[in-house]
Amino acid sequence: MYKDFNADHVVVSVSGGKDSAALMQWAVDNFPKEKLVCVHAKIDIDWKETVPVVEAQCKHFDLPLHVVEAVDKSGQPIGFLSILNSPRMDRKTGEAKENQFPDMGNRWCTSRLKVGPIDKFVRTLSGRVLVLIGERREESSQRAKLEPWRPDENNSKASRTVVKFSPILDLTEKEVWAIIEANNIPKHPCYEWGVSRASCAICIFSSNHEIALAAKHAPEIVAKYIEAEAKIKHTFRYKPATKTREEQKLTIAGILKKVL
């Protein structure tokens, strides 16, 4: 399938995590290096170690790296915390809307701060562009339903045909780690700390234990989350603090008190 596409450019979406490390290995095993370029979307709530890990991985494979970042209309960088704390207005009514942390139904952090900047980079290319993504079915019920080969009409035009491809979709976590160990690929230190996903330092998928690890290894980010909870009056658990379920009422400070 990917060989028949005969890509002019192969964009490897990299995060510094285990899955994108295995993805990079797959890419160099299946394409000439001159076609490959790695792209990392930097975000303000990343571990401080993430960009250095991505750079080390790209150096390991001898691949070029572009670090991209979401920007506003004036070209100034924007991040998760600035969006979370900024006023939101309804485009139709002009009325103020509540700010909330992302949830499973509205993962605005991923679409706006990660996918968006990478797509913007893709649109600078021409010809046949294959975008490799390190998704795996094992990670979630949503990803379990994914088709590996997905034509991207939104980023295609007359001079550019874009397809997104998830080649490691059927790998298990055990197989991913085997690839990393067999090829001596640099690993993110957060796995040694006990974090399961090397995404943002604190994420909607973080367990209470992982939130405690974030408080230890990225205390400045956790402190800003606590400030945001107080400002927008919504808890990290995605729902208004007035909800009755205990896990929805619990603030990050409360979680830390509970587990530390």
Helices and strands as residue ranges (DSSP letters): H 2-5, E 9-13, H 18-30, G 33-35, E 36-41, H 50-61, E 65-68, H 80-85, E 88-89, E 96-97, H 108-110, I 111-115, H 116-122, E 127-132, G 137-139, H 141-144, E 149-151, E 160-165, H 173-182, H 190-193, H 208-217, H 219-232, H 246-249, H 252-259
